[in-house]
């Protein structure tokens, strides 16, 4: 009688790191959003150029250069292995400190804020570099404390986090007067410490400190108080403090269901302030209407969903934290920009990722996407013999927050 042999499924070692094709859907969505931004800037470039007495393709030309530089930044970061970012922590921190000092000493003051420094013929926004430096440092710091088993330690973890948070807020919110970028950095900070599993008591304590600090920053500045009161009642003074908020709502309402079309619309001709960058969502609503901006929001939602899936299958905790930080960065910035244009949030002077006019923002956002794209090349999984593929996928779900960390595919240990 022939022996019957049982077909056995291959046994995979827990925490196996597997290389495969990267997430090209993520790349496709990013390209679609960048292309949309170029189209919108091209459509409003004549109106913007007329106000500065420059060639009608001046703005779209500079935006195209920014996109090309962004593609170059993406190609660089998408080919840097995540372990190398640990080695780049100090250079990034030093660069962020130097550019922050330069912005305050030799930077150009715009509307009472010091956010840019001229590099050759181009302006550089320091906050974008600070976001990347904070992201990389925080991922390395938290993973190191996790491996040491000192994540809940007050001296080694909690106090350094508070010092860095306070220093970042002092530089960006107080010296550069950029509360919007500060909010994005706080979102990066909060999401990463929550995901790594910092004790909830500490997370809530940091949240309370942030709330108090934000209140003090708003109360200590007259223009911030004006913006907040304008947010509460945007039509109270449409000729003065509420002018931009009112014009944004007019632009959004003018678009109707299907929009006025690319070649029509008047808001970019001097009516809506910052039409090419902070207010570009209102311009899109005017030109594309409710249906058009719904598609744009769908593109953003799909893009963030892809990053979420990459987080769930990231090969190790460091990669996972980097991707979490990027997701918090881009999603928070999107929410703040769009929320301000439709009256749900106060105006914050922050760009819409991929779409707004602005070289520094485009370059650093595409660089951040490159980091996530590189992470998407690898998957980590924990599989015992006989476990099916559905069970493997379920291991990488969000909602496993515990002291040892949130998104981790191995329920019994760490890589």
N, C-alpha and C positions, 0 to 999 in steps of 0.2 A: 504494500500500500504506500503510495507516494506521500511523502511528508507534505503537510500543508503548512506553508510558511505565511505568516501574517505580515502584511505590508505595513511597515512602520513609517510614520511621518518623521521627517528630520528633526533632530533635537537642536534647538538654537540656544546659544549661551545668553544668559540674561545680560542686558546692556549692550548687545551687539550693535556696532555702528556700521551701517550699510550705505554705500555710495550709489547714487542713481541719477537720473536726469533731474535737473532743477525744475522749479515751478515756472514753466513758460507762460502759464495763464497770468501769474502775477506780473510778469514782464509785459505781457500784452496789454493788461489793464493800465499799467503805468504809461506805456507808450500812447494809449488812447487818450488819457488825461492830459499828457504833455501836448499832444497834437491839438486837442480841443483848446488848450490855453493859447497856442500859437494862432489858431483861427480867430479867437475872440480878440486877441491883441491886434491882429492884422485888421480886423473890422473896425476897431476904434482908433487905430493909429493915426489916420488923417485928422480926426477931431482933436486928439491929444497934441499932435505936432503943430496944429494951427495955433494953439495957445502959446507954444514956445518958439514959434517962427523957425521951425526946422523942417527938413524934408518929410513928406507924408509917410515915408516908410522908416522913419528914424526909430520908432519904438519897436516895430516888429523886427527890424534888423538887429537891434540889441537883444531882443528876446530870443531870436534864432541863435545868436552867438552863445547866450546863456544855456540854451538847450544843448548845443553841441558840447559845451564845456561840461554840462551835466552828464551827457552820455559818456564822456571821457572819465568823469569821476565814478560813474557806475561801473565801467569796465575795470577800473583799478580796484575798487572795494569788493566787487563780486569775485575777484581772483585772489583776495587776501584771506588766508585761512583764519578762522576765528581765534585760534591760539595766538596769532601774531598781534591781535589787538591788545593783548596783555602787555606786550612789549612797547606798544605805542601809547600807553596810558600817560607816561611822564611827558613825552613830547607834546601830546595834545593839551595837557594841563598847562604846561609852560607857555605854549602858543596862545591859549585862551587868556592867560594872565597878561601876557605882553599886549595882545590886541585890545584887551579891556582898558589897560592903562593908556594905550595910544588913542583909543576912541575919546577918552576923557580929556587928554592933553592936546591932541591935534585934530580931533574929529570935528566934523561939521555939525553945528547946532541946527536942527530942523524942528520947528514948532515947539521949542523949549526942551527937546530931547537930544541926547548925545548917543546915537546908535550906529553911526557910520564913520568910516575912515576911508580916505581916498588912497587907492593903491594904483599908481599910474593914472590912467584915465577912467578907472572903474572904482565904484564905491563898494566897500566891504562891510557887512553888518556883523558885528562881533557876536551877537546873541546866537547866531546859527552855529558858530564854532563852539561856543560854550555848551550848547545843547549836546553836540556830539561828544565833547570831552566829558561832560557829566554822565552821559549814557555809558561810555566805555569804562570810566573810573568806577561807577557805582556797580556795574556788573562784576568787575574784578574784586572789588571790596567785599561784596555780599557773598560771593562764592568762596572767597578765602575764609571769611568768618564761618560760613557753613561747614567747610571741611575741618576747621579747627574745633567745631562744636561750641563756638562762643557767640552764636547769633543772638542769643538773649542777654548777653553780657552788657551791662550798662556802660562800663568804662571803655571796652574795646569796640563796641558796635553803636550803641545808642548815642553817646556823646559825640563821636566823630561825625555821625550822620547829621546831628543837629548843627554842628559847626559848619559843615559843608553847605547845608541848606540855608543857614543864616548868611554865610558869605556870598552865596550865589544870589540870594534875594537882595543883599546890600549892593552888589555890583550892578545887577540888571535892573532891578526895580527902582533903586534909589539914585545911583550914579548915572545910569543910562536912561532912566525914566521910561522903562519899557515893561509895563505891568502885564501886557499880553504875553510876551515871551516868558516872563516869570511864571505865569499860570501854566504854560506848556511844560516848563521845567519841573514845576511842582507835580504835574500829572505824571511825568516820567518817573520822578522820585517815588511818588506814592504807589504807582502800579508795581514797580520793581520790588519795593520793600514788602508789599502785600504778597506778591507772588512767591518770593523766596521763603516766606513763612515767618517774618518778624512777628513776635507775640502781639496779638490783637490789642492788648492794653497799650503797647508802645505805639502802634499804628494810630490808635485813637488819640493818644497824647500829641503826636506829631500833627495830626489833623486839627486839633484844637489850637495848637501854636500857629499853624498856617492861617486858620480863620481869624485869629486875633491880629496877626501881622497884616493880613489883607485889609482888615477894617481900619487899622492905624494908617496904612499907606493911602487908602482912599480919603480918610478924614484929614490927613496932613497936606493934601494938595488940592488947590482950588479947582484946577481943570479936571481932576479926577472926580471931585464932588459934583462938578457940573455935568460930567458924563453920566454919573450914576443917577442924578435927578432927571436928566434927559431920558435915560432908559426907563425910569418910572413913568414919565409922561412926555413922550417924544414930540408931541405936537404943541407943547406948552410955549415954545419959543422957536419957531421954524426959521426965523431970520437971524438967529444968533447961535446959542449953544446947541440947539437942536437941528441946525441946518442940514448936516450930513445925514442924520437919522431920518429926517423928513424926506430928503431927496432920494434916499435909498428905498424908502417905502413907496414913493411915487414911481420909481423905476420898476420895482417889483410889480406893482399894480398895473403899470402901463403895458406890461407884457401880456396880460390876459391869459387865455388858454394856450394859444399857439405862438405867441410872440409877434414882434413887429418885423423880424427878419434881420439878417446881418447888415444889410445896407441901409437900414433905417434906425430911428431912435435918436434922441437928442441929448441924453444925459452925459455922454462923453464929451460934449462940446462945452465944458466949463460949468455945468450945472452940478454934477455929482463929484465931490472932492475925492481924490485918490481913486479915480475910476479904473485905472489899470492894475492896481494892486489890492489895497484893502477892500475896495468896493466892487471888485470884479464880479462877484456873484450876483449883485443887483443888476449889473450890466447884462449878464447872461439871462437873467429873468426877463429883462426888457426885450431882449432879442429872440429868445427861444420860448418864452412863456412857461406856463406851469408844466406842460408835457415835456418840454426840453429840459428844464432843470430837474424834473423827476428822473429822467434818464441819467443826468449827471450824478444825482444822488445815488442812483442804482450802481453806477460805475464805482463810486467811492465805497459803497457798502460791499460790493463784490471784492474790491481790492483789500479792504480790511478783513474780510472773511478769509481770503487766501492767507494773509499773514497769521491769522488765528490758527489755521490748520497747520501752518509751518511751525508755530509755537508748540502745538500738541505733539508733533513728531520730531522735535529738535533732538540732536544727538546727545547733548549734555546740558547741564544746568547753566553753564556760562553762555552757550549759544541761545538757550531759551530766554535768558534774561535780556540779552541784546535785542532779540526779536520783540520781546514784550515792551522794551523801551521805545523801539521804533514805532510800534503800533500805538502806544500812548502818545508819542510825539505827533504823528501825522493825524491821528483821529481827533485829538484834542484841538489841534490847530484848525482843523476843518470845522469842528463844532463851533469854536469861538468865532471864526470868520462868518460862517453862514448864519449863526444865531444872532450876531450883531446886525446883519443886513435885513433880517426879517423882524427885528424888534424883540427877540427873545433874550438877548444878552446885551450888556452895555458895549459901546464901541471900544475896540481895543487896539486898533492899528496893527493888525496882524494879517499876513498873507494867506491866501487859499492855496494849499499844496498843489504843485504841478501847474496850476493855471495862472496864478497872479504874475504880473510883470515883476521881475526882480532877479538879478543874476545870482546873488549869494544864496537866496532861498532855494532856487532851482538846483544849484550845484550840491548843496548839502542834503537836500531831500533825496535826490537821485543817488547820492553816495550812501545814504541810509538804506535805500531800497536795495542797493548792491550788497550790503551786509546781509540782509534777509535773504536775498537771492542765493548767496553762497551757502547760507545755513540750509536752504531748501534742498541742497544737493545730498544731504545726509539724513538718515532716519535712525533712531534708536528704538529698540523694542525689547520687551522681556517676555519670552515665550517658553513655556514648559512643554514637554512632549505631549502631543495630542490636543493642544489648544488650537482652536480654529482661528481663521483670519478675523472673523467678526469680534471674537474675544480680544484679539490683539489690538484692534482698533479702539475698542472700548476702554483699554487701559490708558490711552492718551487723552482723556477727557478733562475739560476744565472743571473746577468745582471740587478739587481734591486738596484744598488748602489745609495745611497743617504746619506745625512748627518746622518740620523738615523740608517744607517747600510745596509749591502748588503743582505746576504742570510737570509731572514726571511719569514716564512710561513704566517704571519699575516700582511696583507697589511694595516690594520688600527691601529695597536698598537703593543706592545711588551709584552713578557712574563716577 
